[in-house]
Amino acid sequence: MIWIVSLSHCLARIYTYQPLDRLTELECVENPAGHLKESDLLTDRPGRYQTSHTARSAYEWPSDPQEVELGRFTHYVADRLKKGLNENQYTQLIICATPHVSGVLLGQLDKQVKQVVLANISKNFIDAASEDLMDYLKNNWWEIKSQKA
């Protein structure tokens, strides 16, 4: 059994796939915080501090709040993929996401899950109909099969 995860910063769809046959949505995971602006993710403005000069300066956040939220979300998805592999729900995995999002997800994946990644497709199918994803897989199956993420 092959699982396909189609991922964006605010949504993940996990499908089961029988090559050249059918695609079935197994699970849809939403990340409501993925829609928020940076100002909405922060609880407060950065604090200020006084220097020895008359000028004041502001603390800066050590990391981008949207990147932190993406990291949390991909960590959750990576845990779900690990659980599915441990329960023998799939034997191969295909990732469909923009290069940045798939890079963050790949950084979160367990070593065993990384070993079963069949392909990493740098396309965003999250808003596309499942038929579009199915057509892409059918039309590019041999190319996907010969690629290793």
N, CA, C and O atoms as a GROMACS GRO file, in nm:
protein
  596
    1MET      N    1   0.085  -0.118   0.000
    1MET     CA    2   0.000   0.000   0.000
    1MET      C    3   0.090   0.124   0.000
    1MET      O    4   0.191   0.129   0.069
    2ILE      N    5   0.050   0.222  -0.077
    2ILE     CA    6   0.123   0.349  -0.085
    2ILE      C    7   0.036   0.458  -0.023
    2ILE      O    8  -0.084   0.466  -0.049
    3TRP      N    9   0.098   0.539   0.059
    3TRP     CA   10   0.032   0.659   0.109
    3TRP      C   11   0.088   0.778   0.035
    3TRP      O   12   0.206   0.782   0.000
    4ILE      N   13   0.002   0.875   0.010
    4ILE     CA   14   0.043   1.003  -0.047
    4ILE      C   15   0.003   1.110   0.052
    4ILE      O   16  -0.112   1.115   0.096
    5VAL      N   17   0.096   1.196   0.086
    5VAL     CA   18   0.063   1.310   0.172
    5VAL      C   19   0.078   1.435   0.086
    5VAL      O   20   0.184   1.464   0.032
    6SER      N   21  -0.033   1.508   0.075
    6SER     CA   22  -0.036   1.635   0.005
    6SER      C   23  -0.043   1.741   0.115
    6SER      O   24  -0.132   1.738   0.200
    7LEU      N   25   0.052   1.834   0.112
    7LEU     CA   26   0.073   1.919   0.229
    7LEU      C   27   0.093   2.065   0.191
    7LEU      O   28   0.160   2.096   0.093
    8SER      N   29   0.035   2.153   0.270
    8SER     CA   30   0.064   2.296   0.264
    8SER      C   31   0.086   2.343   0.407
    8SER      O   32   0.087   2.261   0.500
    9HIS      N   33   0.105   2.472   0.426
    9HIS     CA   34   0.129   2.523   0.561
    9HIS      C   35   0.006   2.514   0.651
    9HIS      O   36   0.017   2.525   0.773
   10CYS      N   37  -0.113   2.495   0.592
   10CYS     CA   38  -0.234   2.494   0.674
   10CYS      C   39  -0.322   2.370   0.658
   10CYS      O   40  -0.426   2.359   0.722
   11LEU      N   41  -0.281   2.276   0.572
   11LEU     CA   42  -0.365   2.159   0.548
   11LEU      C   43  -0.279   2.042   0.501
   11LEU      O   44  -0.183   2.060   0.426
   12ALA      N   45  -0.317   1.923   0.546
   12ALA     CA   46  -0.251   1.800   0.499
   12ALA      C   47  -0.360   1.699   0.465
   12ALA      O   48  -0.453   1.678   0.542
   13ARG      N   49  -0.346   1.640   0.350
   13ARG     CA   50  -0.438   1.533   0.310
   13ARG      C   51  -0.356   1.406   0.291
   13ARG      O   52  -0.254   1.406   0.222
   14ILE      N   53  -0.401   1.299   0.354
   14ILE     CA   54  -0.333   1.171   0.341
   14ILE      C   55  -0.424   1.079   0.260
   14ILE      O   56  -0.541   1.058   0.294
   15TYR      N   57  -0.369   1.026   0.152
   15TYR     CA   58  -0.443   0.937   0.063
   15TYR      C   59  -0.380   0.799   0.064
   15TYR      O   60  -0.261   0.784   0.090
   16THR      N   61  -0.461   0.699   0.034
   16THR     CA   62  -0.409   0.568   0.002
   16THR      C   63  -0.413   0.559  -0.150
   16THR      O   64  -0.504   0.612  -0.214
   17TYR      N   65  -0.316   0.491  -0.207
   17TYR     CA   66  -0.303   0.486  -0.352
   17TYR      C   67  -0.270   0.346  -0.398
   17TYR      O   68  -0.173   0.284  -0.352
   18GLN      N   69  -0.350   0.296  -0.489
   18GLN     CA   70  -0.320   0.172  -0.559
   18GLN      C   71  -0.270   0.215  -0.696
   18GLN      O   72  -0.348   0.269  -0.774
   19PRO      N   73  -0.143   0.194  -0.727
   19PRO     CA   74  -0.086   0.246  -0.852
   19PRO      C   75  -0.172   0.217  -0.975
   19PRO      O   76  -0.216   0.105  -1.000
   20LEU      N   77  -0.195   0.324  -1.050
   20LEU     CA   78  -0.271   0.322  -1.175
   20LEU      C   79  -0.415   0.274  -1.156
   20LEU      O   80  -0.482   0.239  -1.253
   21ASP      N   81  -0.463   0.274  -1.033
   21ASP     CA   82  -0.597   0.222  -1.006
   21ASP      C   83  -0.686   0.325  -0.938
   21ASP      O   84  -0.776   0.381  -1.001
   22ARG      N   85  -0.661   0.350  -0.809
   22ARG     CA   86  -0.750   0.442  -0.738
   22ARG      C   87  -0.677   0.517  -0.627
   22ARG      O   88  -0.573   0.475  -0.577
   23LEU      N   89  -0.737   0.631  -0.592
   23LEU     CA   90  -0.686   0.719  -0.488
   23LEU      C   91  -0.801   0.745  -0.392
   23LEU      O   92  -0.909   0.787  -0.433
   24THR      N   93  -0.778   0.720  -0.263
   24THR     CA   94  -0.882   0.738  -0.162
   24THR      C   95  -0.828   0.826  -0.050
   24THR      O   96  -0.722   0.799   0.006
   25GLU      N   97  -0.904   0.932  -0.016
   25GLU     CA   98  -0.861   1.018   0.094
   25GLU      C   99  -0.884   0.945   0.225
   25GLU      O  100  -0.995   0.902   0.256
   26LEU      N  101  -0.778   0.931   0.301
   26LEU     CA  102  -0.781   0.861   0.429
   26LEU      C  103  -0.807   0.958   0.543
   26LEU      O  104  -0.883   0.930   0.636
   27GLU      N  105  -0.741   1.073   0.535
   27GLU     CA  106  -0.747   1.168   0.647
   27GLU      C  107  -0.717   1.309   0.598
   27GLU      O  108  -0.639   1.328   0.504
   28CYS      N  109  -0.779   1.406   0.662
   28CYS     CA  110  -0.753   1.547   0.633
   28CYS      C  111  -0.722   1.615   0.766
   28CYS      O  112  -0.803   1.610   0.859
   29VAL      N  113  -0.606   1.677   0.774
   29VAL     CA  114  -0.562   1.742   0.898
   29VAL      C  115  -0.548   1.891   0.871
   29VAL      O  116  -0.475   1.933   0.782
   30GLU      N  117  -0.620   1.971   0.949
   30GLU     CA  118  -0.615   2.116   0.933
   30GLU      C  119  -0.523   2.178   1.038
   30GLU      O  120  -0.510   2.128   1.150
   31ASN      N  121  -0.462   2.288   0.998
   31ASN     CA  122  -0.380   2.368   1.088
   31ASN      C  123  -0.434   2.511   1.083
   31ASN      O  124  -0.387   2.591   1.003
   32PRO      N  125  -0.532   2.543   1.168
   32PRO     CA  126  -0.593   2.677   1.163
   32PRO      C  127  -0.490   2.789   1.181
   32PRO      O  128  -0.506   2.897   1.126
   33ALA      N  129  -0.387   2.763   1.257
   33ALA     CA  130  -0.285   2.867   1.280
   33ALA      C  131  -0.207   2.897   1.153
   33ALA      O  132  -0.142   3.001   1.144
   34GLY      N  133  -0.212   2.808   1.055
   34GLY     CA  134  -0.142   2.831   0.928
   34GLY      C  135  -0.201   2.946   0.850
   34GLY      O  136  -0.134   3.001   0.762
   35HIS      N  137  -0.325   2.984   0.880
   35HIS     CA  138  -0.390   3.096   0.812
   35HIS      C  139  -0.362   3.230   0.880
   35HIS      O  140  -0.388   3.335   0.822
   36LEU      N  141  -0.310   3.226   1.001
   36LEU     CA  142  -0.292   3.349   1.077
   36LEU      C  143  -0.174   3.431   1.029
   36LEU      O  144  -0.075   3.378   0.977
   37LYS      N  145  -0.186   3.562   1.048
   37LYS     CA  146  -0.074   3.652   1.018
   37LYS      C  147   0.025   3.645   1.134
   37LYS      O  148  -0.008   3.600   1.244
   38GLU      N  149   0.146   3.690   1.107
   38GLU     CA  150   0.251   3.688   1.210
   38GLU      C  151   0.206   3.764   1.335
   38GLU      O  152   0.232   3.720   1.447
   39SER      N  153   0.139   3.877   1.317
   39SER     CA  154   0.095   3.957   1.432
   39SER      C  155  -0.008   3.883   1.516
   39SER      O  156  -0.018   3.906   1.637
   40ASP      N  157  -0.085   3.794   1.453
   40ASP     CA  158  -0.185   3.717   1.528
   40ASP      C  159  -0.122   3.600   1.602
   40ASP      O  160  -0.178   3.552   1.700
   41LEU      N  161  -0.006   3.553   1.554
   41LEU     CA  162   0.060   3.441   1.620
   41LEU      C  163   0.136   3.484   1.746
   41LEU      O  164   0.160   3.403   1.836
   42LEU      N  165   0.172   3.612   1.750
   42LEU     CA  166   0.246   3.663   1.865
   42LEU      C  167   0.150   3.717   1.969
   42LEU      O  168   0.048   3.778   1.936
   43THR      N  169   0.184   3.694   2.094
   43THR     CA  170   0.096   3.741   2.201
   43THR      C  171   0.115   3.889   2.232
   43THR      O  172   0.025   3.953   2.286
   44ASP      N  173   0.230   3.942   2.198
   44ASP     CA  174   0.260   4.080   2.234
   44ASP      C  175   0.367   4.133   2.140
   44ASP      O  176   0.432   4.057   2.068
   45ARG      N  177   0.384   4.263   2.142
   45ARG     CA  178   0.492   4.323   2.065
   45ARG      C  179   0.624   4.298   2.139
   45ARG      O  180   0.625   4.276   2.260
   46PRO      N  181   0.734   4.303   2.064
   46PRO     CA  182   0.863   4.286   2.131
   46PRO      C  183   0.883   4.394   2.238
   46PRO      O  184   0.839   4.508   2.221
   47GLY      N  185   0.949   4.358   2.346
   47GLY     CA  186   0.976   4.454   2.453
   47GLY      C  187   1.083   4.554   2.413
   47GLY      O  188   1.148   4.539   2.309
   48ARG      N  189   1.100   4.655   2.495
   48ARG     CA  190   1.202   4.757   2.468
   48ARG      C  191   1.302   4.755   2.582
   48ARG      O  192   1.273   4.712   2.693
   49TYR      N  193   1.420   4.803   2.551
   49TYR     CA  194   1.521   4.814   2.654
   49TYR      C  195   1.598   4.945   2.635
   49TYR      O  196   1.606   4.998   2.524
   50GLN      N  197   1.652   4.994   2.743
   50GLN     CA  198   1.725   5.120   2.743
   50GLN      C  199   1.874   5.091   2.726
   50GLN      O  200   1.929   5.004   2.793
   51THR      N  201   1.938   5.164   2.638
   51THR     CA  202   2.082   5.150   2.621
   51THR      C  203   2.150   5.263   2.695
   51THR      O  204   2.084   5.350   2.752
   52SER      N  205   2.281   5.263   2.694
   52SER     CA  206   2.354   5.370   2.762
   52SER      C  207   2.340   5.502   2.686
   52SER      O  208   2.367   5.609   2.740
   53HIS      N  209   2.299   5.492   2.562
   53HIS     CA  210   2.273   5.614   2.484
   53HIS      C  211   2.129   5.656   2.508
   53HIS      O  212   2.055   5.590   2.582
   54THR      N  213   2.091   5.763   2.448
   54THR     CA  214   1.953   5.809   2.466
   54THR      C  215   1.854   5.730   2.382
   54THR      O  216   1.733   5.735   2.406
   55ALA      N  217   1.904   5.658   2.284
   55ALA     CA  218   1.813   5.583   2.196
   55ALA      C  219   1.763   5.456   2.267
   55ALA      O  220   1.832   5.397   2.350
   56ARG      N  221   1.643   5.417   2.233
   56ARG     CA  222   1.588   5.291   2.282
   56ARG      C  223   1.594   5.190   2.168
   56ARG      O  224   1.600   5.226   2.051
   57SER      N  225   1.592   5.066   2.205
   57SER     CA  226   1.594   4.963   2.104
   57SER      C  227   1.490   4.858   2.140
   57SER      O  228   1.446   4.850   2.255
   58ALA      N  229   1.451   4.778   2.043
   58ALA     CA  230   1.349   4.676   2.066
   58ALA      C  231   1.411   4.538   2.053
   58ALA      O  232   1.499   4.515   1.970
   59TYR      N  233   1.364   4.447   2.135
   59TYR     CA  234   1.404   4.307   2.121
   59TYR      C  235   1.342   4.254   1.992
   59TYR      O  236   1.234   4.296   1.952
   60GLU      N  237   1.411   4.163   1.930
   60GLU     CA  238   1.355   4.098   1.813
   60GLU      C  239   1.328   3.953   1.845
   60GLU      O  240   1.399   3.892   1.926
   61TRP      N  241   1.225   3.897   1.782
   61TRP     CA  242   1.194   3.757   1.803
   61TRP      C  243   1.306   3.672   1.743
   61TRP      O  244   1.354   3.702   1.633
   62PRO      N  245   1.348   3.568   1.814
   62PRO     CA  246   1.459   3.486   1.766
   62PRO      C  247   1.427   3.403   1.642
   62PRO      O  248   1.517   3.361   1.570
   63SER      N  249   1.298   3.380   1.617
   63SER     CA  250   1.262   3.303   1.498
   63SER      C  251   1.127   3.352   1.444
   63SER      O  252   1.049   3.415   1.515
   64ASP      N  253   1.104   3.322   1.319
   64ASP     CA  254   0.982   3.363   1.252
   64ASP      C  255   0.864   3.281   1.307
   64ASP      O  256   0.866   3.159   1.297
   65PRO      N  257   0.763   3.345   1.363
   65PRO     CA  258   0.649   3.272   1.421
   65PRO      C  259   0.578   3.181   1.321
   65PRO      O  260   0.529   3.075   1.358
   66GLN      N  261   0.571   3.221   1.194
   66GLN     CA  262   0.506   3.136   1.094
   66GLN      C  263   0.588   3.011   1.067
   66GLN      O  264   0.532   2.904   1.043
   67GLU      N  265   0.720   3.023   1.072
   67GLU     CA  266   0.807   2.906   1.055
   67GLU      C  267   0.795   2.812   1.175
   67GLU      O  268   0.796   2.690   1.159
   68VAL      N  269   0.783   2.869   1.294
   68VAL     CA  270   0.764   2.788   1.414
   68VAL      C  271   0.634   2.710   1.403
   68VAL      O  272   0.629   2.591   1.434
   69GLU      N  273   0.528   2.777   1.359
   69GLU     CA  274   0.398   2.711   1.344
   69GLU      C  275   0.403   2.603   1.237
   69GLU      O  276   0.344   2.496   1.254
   70LEU      N  277   0.472   2.629   1.125
   70LEU     CA  278   0.488   2.527   1.022
   70LEU      C  279   0.564   2.407   1.076
   70LEU      O  280   0.532   2.293   1.045
   71GLY      N  281   0.665   2.433   1.159
   71GLY     CA  282   0.741   2.325   1.222
   71GLY      C  283   0.653   2.240   1.313
   71GLY      O  284   0.665   2.117   1.314
   72ARG      N  285   0.566   2.304   1.388
   72ARG     CA  286   0.473   2.230   1.476
   72ARG      C  287   0.379   2.141   1.394
   72ARG      O  288   0.356   2.025   1.426
   73PHE      N  289   0.326   2.200   1.288
   73PHE     CA  290   0.231   2.127   1.205
   73PHE      C  291   0.298   2.008   1.135
   73PHE      O  292   0.243   1.898   1.134
   74THR      N  293   0.414   2.031   1.076
   74THR     CA  294   0.482   1.921   1.007
   74THR      C  295   0.528   1.814   1.106
   74THR      O  296   0.536   1.696   1.071
   75HIS      N  297   0.558   1.854   1.228
   75HIS     CA  298   0.593   1.756   1.331
   75HIS      C  299   0.474   1.665   1.360
   75HIS      O  300   0.490   1.544   1.375
   76TYR      N  301   0.356   1.724   1.368
   76TYR     CA  302   0.234   1.645   1.390
   76TYR      C  303   0.212   1.548   1.273
   76TYR      O  304   0.182   1.431   1.294
   77VAL      N  305   0.225   1.598   1.150
   77VAL     CA  306   0.207   1.513   1.032
   77VAL      C  307   0.311   1.402   1.030
   77VAL      O  308   0.279   1.287   0.997
   78ALA      N  309   0.436   1.435   1.064
   78ALA     CA  310   0.543   1.334   1.068
   78ALA      C  311   0.512   1.225   1.171
   78ALA      O  312   0.536   1.107   1.145
   79ASP      N  313   0.458   1.264   1.285
   79ASP     CA  314   0.418   1.165   1.386
   79ASP      C  315   0.307   1.075   1.334
   79ASP      O  316   0.307   0.954   1.360
   80ARG      N  317   0.212   1.132   1.260
   80ARG     CA  318   0.103   1.052   1.203
   80ARG      C  319   0.157   0.953   1.098
   80ARG      O  320   0.113   0.838   1.092
   81LEU      N  321   0.252   0.998   1.019
   81LEU     CA  322   0.312   0.910   0.919
   81LEU      C  323   0.391   0.797   0.985
   81LEU      O  324   0.390   0.684   0.938
   82LYS      N  325   0.459   0.828   1.094
   82LYS     CA  326   0.534   0.725   1.167
   82LYS      C  327   0.438   0.622   1.227
   82LYS      O  328   0.464   0.502   1.222
   83LYS      N  329   0.329   0.670   1.283
   83LYS     CA  330   0.229   0.579   1.341
   83LYS      C  331   0.173   0.487   1.233
   83LYS      O  332   0.158   0.367   1.256
   84GLY      N  333   0.141   0.542   1.117
   84GLY     CA  334   0.089   0.462   1.007
   84GLY      C  335   0.187   0.356   0.961
   84GLY      O  336   0.147   0.244   0.930
   85LEU      N  337   0.314   0.392   0.955
   85LEU     CA  338   0.416   0.294   0.914
   85LEU      C  339   0.432   0.186   1.020
   85LEU      O  340   0.442   0.068   0.987
   86ASN      N  341   0.434   0.225   1.146
   86ASN     CA  342   0.447   0.128   1.255
   86ASN      C  343   0.330   0.030   1.260
   86ASN      O  344   0.346  -0.084   1.303
   87GLU      N  345   0.213   0.076   1.216
   87GLU     CA  346   0.094  -0.010   1.214
   87GLU      C  347   0.077  -0.082   1.081
   87GLU      O  348  -0.028  -0.141   1.054
   88ASN      N  349   0.181  -0.077   0.996
   88ASN     CA  350   0.181  -0.144   0.865
   88ASN      C  351   0.065  -0.101   0.776
   88ASN      O  352   0.010  -0.182   0.701
   89GLN      N  353   0.026   0.026   0.784
   89GLN     CA  354  -0.081   0.077   0.700
   89GLN      C  355  -0.032   0.114   0.561
   89GLN      O  356  -0.112   0.126   0.468
   90TYR      N  357   0.100   0.130   0.546
   90TYR     CA  358   0.158   0.157   0.414
   90TYR      C  359   0.302   0.107   0.413
   90TYR      O  360   0.365   0.085   0.517
   91THR      N  361   0.352   0.088   0.290
   91THR     CA  362   0.491   0.043   0.274
   91THR      C  363   0.575   0.143   0.197
   91THR      O  364   0.698   0.137   0.201
   92GLN      N  365   0.508   0.236   0.126
   92GLN     CA  366   0.579   0.341   0.053
   92GLN      C  367   0.503   0.471   0.070
   92GLN      O  368   0.382   0.472   0.094
   93LEU      N  369   0.576   0.582   0.056
   93LEU     CA  370   0.520   0.714   0.079
   93LEU      C  371   0.560   0.807  -0.035
   93LEU      O  372   0.674   0.807  -0.080
   94ILE      N  373   0.463   0.886  -0.081
   94ILE     CA  374   0.488   0.991  -0.178
   94ILE      C  375   0.450   1.123  -0.113
   94ILE      O  376   0.342   1.134  -0.056
   95ILE      N  377   0.538   1.221  -0.121
   95ILE     CA  378   0.513   1.354  -0.063
   95ILE      C  379   0.488   1.451  -0.177
   95ILE      O  380   0.565   1.458  -0.273
   96CYS      N  381   0.378   1.528  -0.167
   96CYS     CA  382   0.345   1.632  -0.265
   96CYS      C  383   0.332   1.764  -0.189
   96CYS      O  384   0.239   1.782  -0.112
   97ALA      N  385   0.426   1.854  -0.212
   97ALA     CA  386   0.422   1.984  -0.144
   97ALA      C  387   0.519   2.078  -0.214
   97ALA      O  388   0.601   2.036  -0.295
   98THR      N  389   0.508   2.206  -0.180
   98THR     CA  390   0.606   2.301  -0.232
   98THR      C  391   0.742   2.264  -0.175
   98THR      O  392   0.750   2.199  -0.071
   99PRO      N  393   0.850   2.304  -0.241
   99PRO     CA  394   0.983   2.266  -0.192
   99PRO      C  395   1.009   2.306  -0.046
   99PRO      O  396   1.070   2.229   0.029
  100HIS      N  397   0.964   2.423  -0.005
  100HIS     CA  398   0.989   2.467   0.133
  100HIS      C  399   0.916   2.379   0.234
  100HIS      O  400   0.974   2.334   0.332
  101VAL      N  401   0.787   2.356   0.210
  101VAL     CA  402   0.706   2.277   0.303
  101VAL      C  403   0.756   2.132   0.308
  101VAL      O  404   0.766   2.074   0.415
  102SER      N  405   0.787   2.075   0.191
  102SER     CA  406   0.836   1.936   0.192
  102SER      C  407   0.972   1.927   0.260
  102SER      O  408   1.002   1.826   0.323
  103GLY      N  409   1.054   2.030   0.247
  103GLY     CA  410   1.183   2.032   0.316
  103GLY      C  411   1.167   2.032   0.467
  103GLY      O  412   1.240   1.963   0.538
  104VAL      N  413   1.072   2.111   0.516
  104VAL     CA  414   1.046   2.115   0.660
  104VAL      C  415   0.993   1.978   0.706
  104VAL      O  416   1.034   1.928   0.811
  105LEU      N  417   0.902   1.920   0.628
  105LEU     CA  418   0.848   1.788   0.664
  105LEU      C  419   0.958   1.682   0.663
  105LEU      O  420   0.967   1.601   0.756
  106LEU      N  421   1.041   1.681   0.560
  106LEU     CA  422   1.150   1.582   0.554
  106LEU      C  423   1.243   1.593   0.674
  106LEU      O  424   1.296   1.493   0.721
  107GLY      N  425   1.263   1.715   0.722
  107GLY     CA  426   1.345   1.736   0.840
  107GLY      C  427   1.282   1.679   0.967
  107GLY      O  428   1.353   1.652   1.064
  108GLN      N  429   1.151   1.661   0.966
  108GLN     CA  430   1.079   1.611   1.083
  108GLN      C  431   1.058   1.459   1.079
  108GLN      O  432   1.027   1.398   1.182
  109LEU      N  433   1.074   1.398   0.962
  109LEU     CA  434   1.042   1.256   0.947
  109LEU      C  435   1.140   1.166   1.022
  109LEU      O  436   1.259   1.193   1.029
  110ASP      N  437   1.086   1.060   1.076
  110ASP     CA  438   1.164   0.956   1.140
  110ASP      C  439   1.249   0.885   1.034
  110ASP      O  440   1.213   0.882   0.916
  111LYS      N  441   1.362   0.830   1.076
  111LYS     CA  442   1.454   0.764   0.983
  111LYS      C  443   1.387   0.650   0.907
  111LYS      O  444   1.411   0.633   0.788
  112GLN      N  445   1.304   0.574   0.974
  112GLN     CA  446   1.234   0.462   0.909
  112GLN      C  447   1.134   0.512   0.805
  112GLN      O  448   1.119   0.450   0.700
  113VAL      N  449   1.068   0.622   0.833
  113VAL     CA  450   0.973   0.678   0.736
  113VAL      C  451   1.049   0.732   0.616
  113VAL      O  452   1.005   0.714   0.502
  114LYS      N  453   1.162   0.797   0.638
  114LYS     CA  454   1.243   0.848   0.527
  114LYS      C  455   1.285   0.736   0.432
  114LYS      O  456   1.295   0.758   0.311
  115GLN      N  457   1.308   0.618   0.486
  115GLN     CA  458   1.353   0.506   0.403
  115GLN      C  459   1.245   0.456   0.308
  115GLN      O  460   1.277   0.395   0.207
  116VAL      N  461   1.118   0.482   0.338
  116VAL     CA  462   1.010   0.433   0.252
  116VAL      C  463   0.956   0.542   0.158
  116VAL      O  464   0.859   0.519   0.086
  117VAL      N  465   1.019   0.662   0.160
  117VAL     CA  466   0.974   0.768   0.070
  117VAL      C  467   1.010   0.729  -0.073
  117VAL      O  468   1.127   0.716  -0.108
  118LEU      N  469   0.907   0.711  -0.153
  118LEU     CA  470   0.924   0.672  -0.292
  118LEU      C  471   0.957   0.793  -0.378
  118LEU      O  472   1.042   0.785  -0.467
  119ALA      N  473   0.889   0.905  -0.351
  119ALA     CA  474   0.910   1.026  -0.431
  119ALA      C  475   0.871   1.149  -0.351
  119ALA      O  476   0.785   1.145  -0.263
  120ASN      N  477   0.937   1.259  -0.385
  120ASN     CA  478   0.906   1.389  -0.327
  120ASN      C  479   0.871   1.480  -0.445
  120ASN      O  480   0.960   1.531  -0.512
  121ILE      N  481   0.742   1.498  -0.469
  121ILE     CA  482   0.695   1.575  -0.583
  121ILE      C  483   0.681   1.721  -0.542
  121ILE      O  484   0.605   1.753  -0.450
  122SER      N  485   0.753   1.808  -0.608
  122SER     CA  486   0.753   1.951  -0.573
  122SER      C  487   0.636   2.023  -0.640
  122SER      O  488   0.655   2.116  -0.719
  123LYS      N  489   0.517   1.980  -0.608
  123LYS     CA  490   0.396   2.043  -0.658
  123LYS      C  491   0.295   2.050  -0.544
  123LYS      O  492   0.291   1.962  -0.457
  124ASN      N  493   0.215   2.156  -0.546
  124ASN     CA  494   0.113   2.173  -0.444
  124ASN      C  495  -0.022   2.128  -0.500
  124ASN      O  496  -0.081   2.196  -0.584
  125PHE      N  497  -0.071   2.013  -0.454
  125PHE     CA  498  -0.200   1.959  -0.497
  125PHE      C  499  -0.307   1.978  -0.389
  125PHE      O  500  -0.415   1.922  -0.401
  126ILE      N  501  -0.278   2.054  -0.286
  126ILE     CA  502  -0.368   2.063  -0.172
  126ILE      C  503  -0.505   2.120  -0.210
  126ILE      O  504  -0.606   2.077  -0.154
  127ASP      N  505  -0.511   2.214  -0.303
  127ASP     CA  506  -0.638   2.273  -0.344
  127ASP      C  507  -0.694   2.208  -0.470
  127ASP      O  508  -0.804   2.242  -0.514
  128ALA      N  509  -0.620   2.116  -0.527
  128ALA     CA  510  -0.665   2.049  -0.648
  128ALA      C  511  -0.761   1.935  -0.613
  128ALA      O  512  -0.759   1.882  -0.502
  129ALA      N  513  -0.842   1.900  -0.707
  129ALA     CA  514  -0.932   1.785  -0.689
  129ALA      C  515  -0.847   1.658  -0.686
  129ALA      O  516  -0.741   1.652  -0.748
  130SER      N  517  -0.895   1.558  -0.615
  130SER     CA  518  -0.819   1.433  -0.607
  130SER      C  519  -0.801   1.371  -0.746
  130SER      O  520  -0.704   1.298  -0.768
  131GLU      N  521  -0.893   1.398  -0.838
  131GLU     CA  522  -0.880   1.348  -0.975
  131GLU      C  523  -0.757   1.407  -1.044
  131GLU      O  524  -0.691   1.339  -1.122
  132ASP      N  525  -0.726   1.535  -1.014
  132ASP     CA  526  -0.607   1.597  -1.073
  132ASP      C  527  -0.480   1.530  -1.022
  132ASP      O  528  -0.387   1.506  -1.099
  133LEU      N  529  -0.477   1.501  -0.894
  133LEU     CA  530  -0.362   1.431  -0.837
  133LEU      C  531  -0.352   1.290  -0.898
  133LEU      O  532  -0.243   1.245  -0.932
  134MET      N  533  -0.464   1.224  -0.910
  134MET     CA  534  -0.466   1.089  -0.968
  134MET      C  535  -0.415   1.092  -1.112
  134MET      O  536  -0.336   1.007  -1.152
  135ASP      N  537  -0.461   1.190  -1.190
  135ASP     CA  538  -0.415   1.203  -1.328
  135ASP      C  539  -0.265   1.226  -1.334
  135ASP      O  540  -0.195   1.167  -1.417
  136TYR      N  541  -0.215   1.313  -1.245
  136TYR     CA  542  -0.070   1.339  -1.243
  136TYR      C  543   0.007   1.210  -1.212
  136TYR      O  544   0.106   1.179  -1.278
  137LEU      N  545  -0.041   1.136  -1.114
  137LEU     CA  546   0.028   1.011  -1.078
  137LEU      C  547   0.025   0.910  -1.192
  137LEU      O  548   0.125   0.845  -1.220
  138LYS      N  549  -0.090   0.896  -1.258
  138LYS     CA  550  -0.101   0.803  -1.370
  138LYS      C  551  -0.007   0.843  -1.484
  138LYS      O  552   0.063   0.758  -1.540
  139ASN      N  553  -0.006   0.972  -1.518
  139ASN     CA  554   0.074   1.019  -1.630
  139ASN      C  555   0.223   1.018  -1.603
  139ASN      O  556   0.303   1.015  -1.696
  140ASN      N  557   0.262   1.020  -1.476
  140ASN     CA  558   0.404   1.027  -1.440
  140ASN      C  559   0.451   0.909  -1.357
  140ASN      O  560   0.557   0.915  -1.295
  141TRP      N  561   0.373   0.801  -1.354
  141TRP     CA  562   0.402   0.690  -1.264
  141TRP      C  563   0.542   0.633  -1.282
  141TRP      O  564   0.612   0.610  -1.184
  142TRP      N  565   0.582   0.608  -1.405
  142TRP     CA  566   0.713   0.544  -1.427
  142TRP      C  567   0.827   0.638  -1.389
  142TRP      O  568   0.932   0.593  -1.342
  143GLU      N  569   0.807   0.765  -1.410
  143GLU     CA  570   0.907   0.864  -1.367
  143GLU      C  571   0.914   0.870  -1.215
  143GLU      O  572   1.023   0.877  -1.158
  144ILE      N  573   0.798   0.867  -1.150
  144ILE     CA  574   0.792   0.869  -1.002
  144ILE      C  575   0.856   0.743  -0.948
  144ILE      O  576   0.933   0.748  -0.852
  145LYS      N  577   0.825   0.631  -1.006
  145LYS     CA  578   0.875   0.501  -0.960
  145LYS      C  579   1.028   0.494  -0.969
  145LYS      O  580   1.093   0.428  -0.888
  146SER      N  581   1.084   0.562  -1.068
  146SER     CA  582   1.230   0.555  -1.086
  146SER      C  583   1.304   0.658  -1.001
  146SER      O  584   1.427   0.654  -0.992
  147GLN      N  585   1.232   0.750  -0.940
  147GLN     CA  586   1.293   0.855  -0.857
  147GLN      C  587   1.301   0.810  -0.711
  147GLN      O  588   1.215   0.737  -0.664
  148LYS      N  589   1.403   0.854  -0.642
  148LYS     CA  590   1.414   0.832  -0.498
  148LYS      C  591   1.430   0.968  -0.435
  148LYS      O  592   1.520   1.043  -0.472
  149ALA      N  593   1.342   1.003  -0.336
  149ALA     CA  594   1.343   1.137  -0.273
  149ALA      C  595   1.474   1.165  -0.205
  149ALA      O  596   1.492   1.272  -0.147
   0.00000   0.00000   0.00000
